[in-house]
Amino acid sequence: MIFIKKINKILSLILTVLILITSVCCVNVFADANYQKGKINSSSGSTKIYSLPGTTGHEANPEDKNKSQLLATLINGTEIRILGEELDGDGDMWYKIAYGENFENLGYAFNTRVSIIYDYTFDENFETNLLNFPQSYREPLRLLHAKYPNWQFMAHNINMSFSDVVEAQYGVDNIKNTRKWVELNYGGDEWKDVRGYDQQTGSYITLETRWTYASRAGIEYFLDPRNSLDEKNIFVFMLQAYNGSMYNKESLRAVVKGTFLEKGYDGNADAYINDILSASQSSGVSPYVLAATIIIEQGVNGTSGVISGNYTGYEGYYNFFNYSASGNTVDEITKSALAYAKENNWNSRTAAIIGGAKKYADGYISIGQDTYYYKDFNVVNQVWWHQYAAALYDAWTSAAYLQKGCVLNQEASLIFTIPVYNDMPNTPCLHPSQVQEEPDTSNLYDINADGKTSGRDAVILMQHINNCDVDINTTAADINNDTKINNKDYVLLVRYLNGWVI
């Protein structure tokens, strides 16, 4: 009996130890499980992690455990482990992930905001080519090579300092010379130029109804090539010249999926596919690029009058690339584009797509702007006005369509030309949400009229408020424009000097 009791005690002790071991090791429960390494990579700089695939019900029922709950917000670069894939109620794909210091937490992240990390095996030839790139480029390129060994990366040395290129796009001397815009509803104030903020209206300068000037931090982020060296964004650097060995109807269908191009016309579902492939061969431009450009210009539904073929006065004419479209009203814009189509005899869909593709080749590909990046940042010619779009993120929006077609064929030999500038920062430029935009302190609130705004102005302002006998610029001192100069103005000035938008 005593022996049995001892055995029971021993078994109880073993069980207790096992429980303790299990509880201690639970933080690494996925350490030996099957998983794929990944990292957070979102255009917003971070992504939200939920308890279930999708976000439905979170805002309305934050305490309902049967609904998806917000668990955490992870910033870009955070390492995670991908445990599987699941669809939400809308059919969108989410990754089940483990995250945290020891990957002890479980949740779901939207798949487009995650980059998969593939293990790299040393490749001597590839490493020799990497020597053409600065050290800060090499690790992300190795990870891309691990999954796509046939992709080729060419370093293109741009004989300009990175800061000079940023300043050229930013319009440092005059906000009206800023080459890049952002939509007013894009992200937070960190994307918008503080110089364009009107204190009286409490709003930013509006350009063409829904845009404003981009901040320096936003321009730096998109200009820095190292922020695009991942599986999704690398396509801003893909050469756009035609390469017959890598295209087929199946991959082109992936590019146009969900758009009006997928439906074709005149009863032929492949009509647009055939037109684009023909235009590609005759112009020397990638069909993926042509398809993406048409979608960007015409929208996914393709309802614009410039491609309807029945616009009054211009029946039978088409302009898929919106060449020479200008004016203040929809009617003016449509007529100008169709007048151009009539001049060029684009009297069928096929003629318009082939003719537009040739003009695209002549206007960009032939002069070295042969990637989306170079189209929107003309660093190859340094002719800043010859840039395809003012939208800061236009190249990345367009490149997403290339990615849809190209990743289906992992054997394709794609070529990417990646710029390298002189005097680049040692590390990639931060996402604007992680940077506090420095205000232009030259003379906006120059209270003591010495030609600049500085801490000295704050001292002079406080002396004036305390009835000291000091000379001030009363117009500059009334910071909140309430016709009074008091402590409210002093608080605003201090905030301004510390980088706040006021």
Secondary structure, 3 states (H helix, E strand, C coil): CHHHHHHHHHHHHHHHHHHHHHHHHHHHCCCCCCCEEEEECCCCCEEEEECCCCCCCCCCCCCCCCCCCEEEEEECCCEEEEEEEEECCCCCEEEEEEECCCCCEEEEEEHHHEEECCCCCCCHHHHHHHCCCCHHHHHHHHHHHHHCCCCEEEEEEEEEEHHHHHHHHHCCCCHHHCCCEEECCCCCHHHECHHHEECCCCEECCECCCEEEECHHHHHHHHCHHHHCCCCCHHHHECCECCHHHCCHHHHHHHHCCCHHHHCECCECCHHHHHHHHHHHHHCECHHHHHHHHHHHHCCCCCCHHHCCCCCCCCCCCCCCCCCCCCCCHHHHHHHHHHHHHHCCCCCHHHHHHHHHHHHHHHCHHHCCCCHHHHHCCCCCCCCCCCCCCECCHHHHHHHHHHHHHCCCCCCCCEEEEEEEECCCCCCCCCHHHCCCCCCCCCCCCCCCCCCCCHHHHHHHHHHHCCCCCCCCHHHHCCCCCCCCCHHHHHHHHHHHCCCCC
